[in-house]
Structures are given as structure tokens and as C-alpha cells.
């Protein structure tokens, strides 16, 4: 069995996922009650070793991709991308305690005929996320129950 390396933690490890293709029932228009194509970009800042011994030392992005492509499309309809982005924050922050902050962009790709994509972008630290959940537990209970 190989000897384990001494781990050195780097506070600036970024996990970047671009153009994740999925679908969602989101929007204020009648046709948006049905799933529509969505693209998501995610940038995660986490404290992980510079010299990992294996996947357990890293932030595993497979569960994020799996959830976004398999479970996320099943979430109930919501009118706002702002709500969908909070659901993504909730899922990712709950995956790994080493995650310090996340930036997410979410786009509708078929919202308008003359626009390639329209969407929003938001960044949040774990501290802000925890404060939001503490300050408004009823709202977050609803989100937690949707993504569970």
C-alpha cells in the first residue's frame, strides 16, 4: 500500500463547471410551466489540499452534475430564476463543509427568439448562506424539502 502524502491546504482552490445543460420549469409565462432548456455555470471556492491523496481530499463535482441534470429538472415550477439559483446554492453548500463560496450563473436559452440566452448571476459566501437560512427559516424549509 502506498504511503499517504502529507496534505497542504490551499485556500484558493476553484472548481469550475461551465455550460451545464439541463432543464427547468421556471418563468412567468404560460409556456414556461413546461420544462425549458437551461444552462448553468458554477465556480466554487473551497479549501482543499494542493496535493490530494485521492478524491476524498477534493470537492467531487459528480454529485453536482448528477443533481443538476437528473433531479433539478424535477423541481416544481417557480416563477423566478432568482429562486432556482437559491436552490442550487442550497444543494451545493450542503454537499461539503470545505466550500467557502459559490458563484452561479443560470440562463434560459429559449426565452426570446432574438436573444441567445437570458439569465442571472449571483455569488454567495457560506457565511451569507447560513445567515439567510437563519433569518428566514420558513422559506428555506420549503427549499430544503424540494431538493431533498
One Martini backbone bead per residue (centre of mass of N, CA, C, O) as a GRO file, in nm:
protein
  148
    1UNK     BB    1   0.096   0.036   0.024
    2UNK     BB    2   0.086   0.356  -0.013
    3UNK     BB    3   0.203   0.640   0.101
    4UNK     BB    4   0.092   0.908   0.252
    5UNK     BB    5   0.056   1.230   0.209
    6UNK     BB    6   0.114   1.535   0.300
    7UNK     BB    7  -0.112   1.789   0.356
    8UNK     BB    8  -0.184   2.092   0.166
    9UNK     BB    9  -0.359   2.380   0.210
   10UNK     BB   10  -0.571   2.561  -0.022
   11UNK     BB   11  -0.771   2.859  -0.031
   12UNK     BB   12  -0.776   2.866  -0.384
   13UNK     BB   13  -0.975   2.654  -0.482
   14UNK     BB   14  -1.119   2.580  -0.802
   15UNK     BB   15  -1.444   2.495  -0.926
   16UNK     BB   16  -1.532   2.442  -1.273
   17UNK     BB   17  -1.856   2.486  -1.439
   18UNK     BB   18  -1.964   2.471  -1.779
   19UNK     BB   19  -2.247   2.444  -1.946
   20UNK     BB   20  -2.485   2.316  -1.802
   21UNK     BB   21  -2.722   2.091  -1.917
   22UNK     BB   22  -3.074   2.156  -1.876
   23UNK     BB   23  -3.386   2.180  -1.689
   24UNK     BB   24  -3.688   2.397  -1.636
   25UNK     BB   25  -3.956   2.528  -1.434
   26UNK     BB   26  -3.939   2.866  -1.544
   27UNK     BB   27  -4.163   3.136  -1.505
   28UNK     BB   28  -4.437   3.367  -1.613
   29UNK     BB   29  -4.517   3.198  -1.849
   30UNK     BB   30  -4.711   2.955  -1.972
   31UNK     BB   31  -4.478   2.795  -2.129
   32UNK     BB   32  -4.306   2.778  -1.838
   33UNK     BB   33  -4.453   2.519  -1.714
   34UNK     BB   34  -4.249   2.392  -1.884
   35UNK     BB   35  -3.978   2.264  -1.979
   36UNK     BB   36  -3.656   2.425  -2.017
   37UNK     BB   37  -3.373   2.533  -2.126
   38UNK     BB   38  -3.059   2.516  -1.937
   39UNK     BB   39  -2.780   2.711  -1.820
   40UNK     BB   40  -2.480   2.640  -1.616
   41UNK     BB   41  -2.261   2.820  -1.398
   42UNK     BB   42  -1.975   2.718  -1.187
   43UNK     BB   43  -1.801   2.860  -0.891
   44UNK     BB   44  -1.577   2.715  -0.658
   45UNK     BB   45  -1.468   2.779  -0.326
   46UNK     BB   46  -1.200   2.591  -0.162
   47UNK     BB   47  -1.063   2.383   0.095
   48UNK     BB   48  -0.785   2.212  -0.037
   49UNK     BB   49  -0.552   2.019  -0.132
   50UNK     BB   50  -0.279   2.042  -0.339
   51UNK     BB   51  -0.204   1.718  -0.256
   52UNK     BB   52  -0.388   1.478  -0.324
   53UNK     BB   53  -0.473   1.132  -0.253
   54UNK     BB   54  -0.782   1.182  -0.337
   55UNK     BB   55  -1.116   1.242  -0.375
   56UNK     BB   56  -1.161   1.307  -0.062
   57UNK     BB   57  -0.970   1.577  -0.097
   58UNK     BB   58  -1.198   1.668  -0.280
   59UNK     BB   59  -1.426   1.814  -0.489
   60UNK     BB   60  -1.708   1.652  -0.592
   61UNK     BB   61  -1.884   1.710  -0.903
   62UNK     BB   62  -2.077   1.474  -0.967
   63UNK     BB   63  -2.328   1.538  -0.780
   64UNK     BB   64  -2.392   1.804  -0.921
   65UNK     BB   65  -2.439   1.705  -1.209
   66UNK     BB   66  -2.653   1.498  -1.139
   67UNK     BB   67  -2.862   1.687  -1.007
   68UNK     BB   68  -2.892   1.892  -1.247
   69UNK     BB   69  -2.980   1.655  -1.464
   70UNK     BB   70  -3.201   1.481  -1.271
   71UNK     BB   71  -3.345   1.666  -1.035
   72UNK     BB   72  -3.386   1.967  -1.110
   73UNK     BB   73  -3.612   1.919  -1.338
   74UNK     BB   74  -3.827   1.821  -1.095
   75UNK     BB   75  -3.888   2.076  -0.996
   76UNK     BB   76  -4.101   2.291  -0.923
   77UNK     BB   77  -4.248   2.551  -1.017
   78UNK     BB   78  -4.110   2.877  -1.092
   79UNK     BB   79  -4.085   3.220  -1.167
   80UNK     BB   80  -3.772   3.240  -1.065
   81UNK     BB   81  -3.433   3.236  -1.098
   82UNK     BB   82  -3.371   3.327  -0.807
   83UNK     BB   83  -3.480   3.060  -0.687
   84UNK     BB   84  -3.308   2.851  -0.837
   85UNK     BB   85  -3.032   2.952  -0.732
   86UNK     BB   86  -3.088   2.886  -0.432
   87UNK     BB   87  -3.112   2.579  -0.473
   88UNK     BB   88  -2.820   2.542  -0.561
   89UNK     BB   89  -2.681   2.649  -0.315
   90UNK     BB   90  -2.802   2.449  -0.116
   91UNK     BB   91  -2.689   2.192  -0.236
   92UNK     BB   92  -2.382   2.261  -0.239
   93UNK     BB   93  -2.332   2.351   0.058
   94UNK     BB   94  -2.434   2.055   0.164
   95UNK     BB   95  -2.192   1.869   0.053
   96UNK     BB   96  -1.943   2.068   0.172
   97UNK     BB   97  -1.756   2.223   0.430
   98UNK     BB   98  -1.518   2.349   0.232
   99UNK     BB   99  -1.710   2.551   0.125
  100UNK     BB  100  -1.699   2.913   0.082
  101UNK     BB  101  -1.791   2.967  -0.227
  102UNK     BB  102  -2.035   3.085  -0.482
  103UNK     BB  103  -2.083   3.094  -0.839
  104UNK     BB  104  -2.381   3.173  -1.036
  105UNK     BB  105  -2.516   3.088  -1.357
  106UNK     BB  106  -2.842   3.141  -1.521
  107UNK     BB  107  -3.005   3.016  -1.827
  108UNK     BB  108  -3.215   3.097  -2.082
  109UNK     BB  109  -3.235   2.974  -2.432
  110UNK     BB  110  -3.577   3.023  -2.509
  111UNK     BB  111  -3.720   3.299  -2.427
  112UNK     BB  112  -3.605   3.439  -2.697
  113UNK     BB  113  -3.565   3.467  -3.035
  114UNK     BB  114  -3.337   3.727  -3.018
  115UNK     BB  115  -3.196   3.551  -2.780
  116UNK     BB  116  -2.964   3.337  -2.669
  117UNK     BB  117  -2.962   3.451  -2.359
  118UNK     BB  118  -3.109   3.454  -2.023
  119UNK     BB  119  -3.007   3.592  -1.691
  120UNK     BB  120  -2.825   3.511  -1.391
  121UNK     BB  121  -2.602   3.632  -1.123
  122UNK     BB  122  -2.441   3.476  -0.827
  123UNK     BB  123  -2.291   3.539  -0.508
  124UNK     BB  124  -2.180   3.322  -0.221
  125UNK     BB  125  -2.131   3.275   0.101
  126UNK     BB  126  -2.150   3.077   0.371
  127UNK     BB  127  -2.231   3.302   0.567
  128UNK     BB  128  -2.473   3.411   0.407
  129UNK     BB  129  -2.627   3.150   0.385
  130UNK     BB  130  -2.666   3.099   0.691
  131UNK     BB  131  -2.813   3.369   0.747
  132UNK     BB  132  -3.053   3.325   0.560
  133UNK     BB  133  -3.156   3.065   0.701
  134UNK     BB  134  -3.193   3.197   0.984
  135UNK     BB  135  -3.377   3.452   0.900
  136UNK     BB  136  -3.553   3.228   0.694
  137UNK     BB  137  -3.669   2.925   0.770
  138UNK     BB  138  -3.930   2.879   0.610
  139UNK     BB  139  -3.827   2.919   0.325
  140UNK     BB  140  -3.592   2.702   0.349
  141UNK     BB  141  -3.769   2.461   0.406
  142UNK     BB  142  -3.892   2.453   0.124
  143UNK     BB  143  -3.628   2.404  -0.028
  144UNK     BB  144  -3.529   2.152   0.122
  145UNK     BB  145  -3.780   1.977   0.042
  146UNK     BB  146  -3.735   1.990  -0.271
  147UNK     BB  147  -3.420   1.867  -0.270
  148UNK     BB  148  -3.448   1.589  -0.102
   0.00000   0.00000   0.00000
